[in-house]
Amino acid sequence: MRSKSILPIPVANANGGDGEKIMATIKNARERHNDEVTRSVSAILDDVRKRGDSALFDYTEKFDGVRLTPAKVRVSADYLNERAALISPDVRRAIRSVTRRIRRFHGEQGLVDFKMKTIDGELSQVIKPLNRVGVYIPGGHTAYPSTVLMNIIPAQLAKVKEIVAVMPPKDEIDPSVAFALTFLKITEVYRVGGAQAIGALAYGTKTIKPVDKIVGPGNSYVATAKRLVYGSVGIDSVAGPSEVVIVADKTAPPRLVALDLLAQAEHGSGDEIAVCIVEDKSTAQRIAEALEEEVEKSPVKDTLLKLPPHAVTIFVTSSRRESMALADTIAPEHLQIMTATASEDIKLVSNAAAIFLGVNTPTVLGDYFMGTNHVLPTGGAARYASPLGVESFQKRVLVTKASQRGIELASVHASILARSEGFVHHAMSVEERLTT
């Protein structure tokens, strides 16, 4: 690339040499794992599994500068209520409003029971909620009440029996996070974060019981820890840097396109993907100019200027079908279709975690207001994975009841297949039932 900054904004033909190089860079960034982080996290997890609370508290002191004890690690209900009472009225109203929207939308989700009778007997599917779920609430440089709502409300609608929250220890819990937790009636909350918190949730300690699934975003250490404990517990996904692809035409206001791209780029991890796809060079240039103007006057200019060139890119294609095919190949976390024919163009794409139609639907509406979930697959996982939802906290149990006719048919077919695969006792277990 031309420099180690997003400026000037790259404009590349999708099928040209520069475009292919940028796409290769994006692909490599998505697939990159930090081996040093993996080794460090693996050691932390192994230590927490072996030493439990002692390791959990040692790492919290080492990384967060807070010395915990079994009596201090759990947040009391009284303290949560005290902190929640300090929330501003505006934020309180916003949390209540978006909670209603999240519940309304997610209330339509969920796996369902069914039963069918066949000549062989009766088959059914029974849906069961997970028993215990851990929600990771990131700390970082700001508070994330929206994360509380997006992760916990679907779990509650799925009727998860126990929901436990963990968060990095701070001097004080942010009032908005405390209010969200108390508003949702979450009472089991622990002041632990990082990879050590993931280890505690996955393996359990004397203080924290293990969970069945861990959800919620975090930094690279948290994401790596979730990847490494998968199998011992379930996880929502290994969340990567934020992503948006915007397919735009000449009817899309360049400044709005620019602001929507920067809304994802400002996360500042270094591997964000903010891609715009258009079909003519003049539109691309207008959007590039708008982007450069917005970066220059941005309140977070320093963060944006540290991003690599591939973080914000404009691709030029030869047709709408090619534009949508490129978006489909990227399979982004967020896809905005800012075209005059957005309702038709959506039919040309299948690989996107969340799609936002029209010039008045920025991704921020999915983050904070409309009621859809903002916990989304990243890194191209939208090809096979879904957003967090009620189904994420449910499991299917299969029930079979064979009739006499069913076991008679099984003796003909099941035993033949079992013997063809070399499983003699599989076959005998069916055959014997006809002689008793």
N, C-alpha and C positions, 0 to 999 in steps of 0.2 A: 504494500500500500504506500501511499505517498508520504505519510507521516504517522506519528504515534498518537494521533488525536482524531476525533470524528470530523474535525474541520480540515479542509473543505468537505462537504458532504459528498460521498461517492455517488455518481450516477453511472450506471453500467447497463449495457444491453444484456438481457437475460441469457441469451445464447452466445454471447461473445466471450473472448478470453478473460477480460476483467470480471465479468459476471460469474463465470465458472470458478475463478479463483476465490471470489468472495463467498460463493456458496460452499466451496471446499473449506474455507476458513470457519464458516458458521458450523459446518458439520463436525469439524475437528474440535471446536470449542464445546459443542454439546457432548461429545463423547469423552472428553478429557476427564480423567480422575487424577487427583493429586495423591501420588503414592505416599508422600510424607504424612499427609493428613490421614490417609487410610491406616498407616502403621501406628500413628499416635492414637487414633480412635480405637483401633483393635486392642491396643494395650490397656486403654482405659476400660473398655467393656469387659475384658478378661479380668481385670482387677476388681471391678464392681461385682462381677459374678462370684468371685472367690471371697472377697472381704466384705461385701455388702455395705452396710451403713458406714463403716470406717473408711472405705475407699470413697464412697459418695461424699462424705464430709471433707475428706482430705483434698479431693479435686475441687470442691466448691471453694475451699479456702485458697487453693493455689490459683485458680482462674478468676474467681470473683471477689477474693479478698474478704470473704465472710466465713466465720467459723460457726458452723451449725452444730446442734445437738439434737437427739431424738425429740426433746421437748420444744425445740425452736423451729424444726423443719416444717411442721404443719402450720398453715395459716389458720388462725382462729376465726370463727364466725363473727365474733364481736369486732375484731380488727377489720375484717372485710366490710362490715356494715359502717364502721367509722370512716373508712376511706371512701366508700361509695357515697356517703352523705356529702362529700366535698365536690361532687361532680357539678359541672355547670348546667344550668337548666336547658340550654340549647343542645348540649351533647346528650343529656338525658332524653329529651324529646326525640332526637335523631335515632338513638338506640331503640327506643320503644317502637318508633315508626318502622324501622327496617326489620325489627324482629317480627312484626306482624306480616310483612311482605315475605320474609324467608319462610315463615311457618305456612303461609298460604300456598306458596309455590311448591315447597317440599312436601306439603300434605297430600299432593297428588301423586307422589312417588311411592315406591315400595314394592317388593316382591309379593306375590299372592299365593295362597294355598290353592291347590286344585286336586280333584280326585276323578279317576276314570275306571269304569268297569270294562273288562275285556273277557274273552273266552277263557283266558288263563287264570283270571282272578281279579284282583283289584290293585291298582297302582295309584299312588298319591305323592304329592309334594307338600311338605309342611315347612313353613317359614318360622325360623327362630331368631330372636335378637341375640347379639353378642352379650355375654354376661358383664364384661368389664372392659372399659375403653379408657386409654390415656390420651389426653389432649395437651400437646405442647404449645405454649403461648410464648412467642419470642419476645425478647426484651429489646436489645439493640438500642438505637438512639431515640426511639419514640415508643408510644404505646399502641397496641393493636386490639381495641375492643371488637373490631369487625371479625378478627380471627376467632375470638371467643364465640361469637354468634354463628359464624359459618360452620364451625366444627361441631358445636354442641347441639344446636337445634335439630339437625338431621338425626343425630344419635338419640335424642329424646323422642323424636317422632317414631323412630324404630323400636322404641321401648327398651333401650339398653338399661340394664339393671343398675350398674354402677359406672359413673363417669368421674374420672379424677383428672385434675388439671395440674400441670407443673409449669413453672416460669422461673427464669433466672432471678436470683435474689438482688433486690435493690434496697436502698435506704427505706423507701416507701413504695407500696404498690400504687400505680396510677389510679386515680379515682374512676376513670372511665372503664378500665378493666375490672376494677372491683365492683362497679355497678353492674356491668354485664354479667359477671359471675353470680352476684346475689339476685339479680333480676331473673336469671335462669335457674336459681335455687341449687347451684353447685356448692357443696359444702366441703368436699375433700380436695384441698388445694395445698401444694407443697412449694417451698421456696428453693427449688433446685432447677438448674438448667444445663445446657450443654450436652455433650456425649454421655456424661455420667448420669444425667437424668433419664436419657433413653435406656441406658443399661439398667437402671433401677426399675423402670417400667417393664422392661422385657424380662428380666430375671428375678426381680423382687429382692427386697432386703427386709430386715427385721421391721423397719418402719413403713416401707411402701410395698404393698402387695403387688404381684405381677398382674399385668393386664393381658387381654386377648388381642388387642390391636392398638397401634399408636398412630395418631393423626396429628396434623398441624405442621406448619413450616418452621424452618430454622436456618441457621447459617450452614456453612459447608461441613462443619463438624457434626452438627445435628443430622444433616442429610446423609452424611456418610455413616453415622451410627445407625440410622434407620435402615439403610441398605444392608449393613452387616448383621443386624439382629433379625432381619426378615427370615422367616422359617421357624424361629423360636416364637415369634408373634407375627401377626399381620401388620401391614402398614398401608397407609393411603397411597403414597407414591414417594419416590425420591425427588423432591422438589428441586428444580434447578432455577437458573436466572429467569427473570420475567421476559415474556415474549409478546410481540404483537406483529401481525401482518395486516397492512391496510391496502386493499385493492381500491383504487380511486380512478375517477375519470375527470374530465375538465369541468364538470359541474361541482366538484368538491372544493370548497374554499381552501386555498393553500395554507392559510394560517391555522385553520382547524386541524388539518392533516398534520401539520408540524407539531402542534400542541399535543395531539393524541400520540404521536410517535415519542415525543419527549416524556410523556407521562409514564411510559414504560422504561425509557432509558435512564430516568433519574434515580432508579433504584441503586445504581452505582456499583454493582458487584464486579463489573468489568466484562461480563459475558452476556449482557442483555442483548436481545435481538429485537430491533425495531426496523421493520422492513416495509417500504412502500412499493407497490407495483402499479405502474401506469402503462398506457399504450402509446403515448407520444412524447417526444423529447421536450417539447415546449412546456407541457404540464409538469414533467419531471423537473425542469429548470425552475419553474415558479415555486414548486414545493421545496426544492433545495435552497433557494434564496430565502424563503420564509423560515426554514429550519435554521439557517445561519443567523438570521436576524433574531430569532427567538433565543438561540444559544447565547448570543452576545449580550442580551439584556436579561438573561435568566437569573433569578435569585440563587440558583444552584449551578451557576456557570462553571465553577471549579470542578464540581463532580462530573459534569457533562464533558468537559475538556479532557478528563482523564480516561474517557472511554476509548477503546480501540476503533479504528476506522470501520470495521465490519459491524459495529454495534448499531449504527444508523445508516441504512443504505436505501437507495432508490433504484429499482430495476425497471427497465423499459422493455416491454414485450410488443408483439405485432398484432395481438388480438385479445379480446376478453377471454376467450376459451384458453389461450395460452397463459393469461394472467391467473386464472383460477387453477389451472394445472400446476403452476409454480407454487401457489399458495398451498395446494393439496400436498405437494412434495415436501414443503417445509413443515406441514402439520403443526401449526402453532398453537400455543396456549390460548391466545386471543386472535380472532380474525374479524376485522372491521371491513364491511363492504360499503364504501362510500361512493356509490354509483347511482345514476338515474334509474338503472334497471336492477337494483339490489335484490328485489324479491324474486327475480328470475335467475340472477347470477348465483344465488345460493344453491340452486339445483346442480351446479357444476362442481361442487366441492363436497367432500365427505370427511376430510381429515382436519378437524379443528375442534378444540375442546369447548370453546364458547364463541358464538358468532353474534356480531352486533351489526344490525342493518340500518343503513341510512346515515345522513350527515348529523342527525340529532341523537345518535346513540353511541357515545364514546364508551370505552371499556370501564371507565370509572363508575358508570351506572351499575355494572355488574359487581364491582368491588364493594359498593356502599349503599345501594338503594333499591334496585328493582326487585330483588328477592331470589334471583338465581345465585348459585354458589360460586365463590371466587377461589376455591381450592381446586385447582385444575392441573391436569397432566402437562408437563413441559418436556422440552428436549426431543420433540417428535413423537412422544408417547401417545399423542392424540390419535395416532394410527390404530391403536388397540385399546386404549384406556379411556375411562369416562371421568367426568367431574365427581367430586365428593357428593354423595347424596344419601338418602335414607337406605338405599340398597347396600351402601358401603358398610352398614352396621347390622346387616342381616346375613343369615346363611340359610341355604336350602338343605333340608333333610328329606331323603327319598325313602318312601315306605312301600314295601311290596308284600302282598298276601296272595299266595297261590291257591287255587282251587284244586280239587281232585283231577279235573280235566287238565289243569295247568301242569301238574307234576307228571301226568302221563305224556303230555307233549314234550315236556322238558327232557324226559328220558330218551326221547327220540333225537332231539336236536342238541340240547345242552351237553349230553354225554358224548355225542359224536364230536362236537367241537372241542370239548375238553380233552378227549383222547387224541384228537388230531394235533393238539398243542403239547401233548406229553404229560398232562395232568391226570393221572389215573384216579387219584382219590377224589378229585373234583367230580369225575364221572360216576364213581361208585357212590358218592353221597346222594346223587340223584337216583341212580338205579336201585339202590337199597330200599328206597321209599316205596317202590312198587311191589316189593316182596314181603313187606311187613304189614 
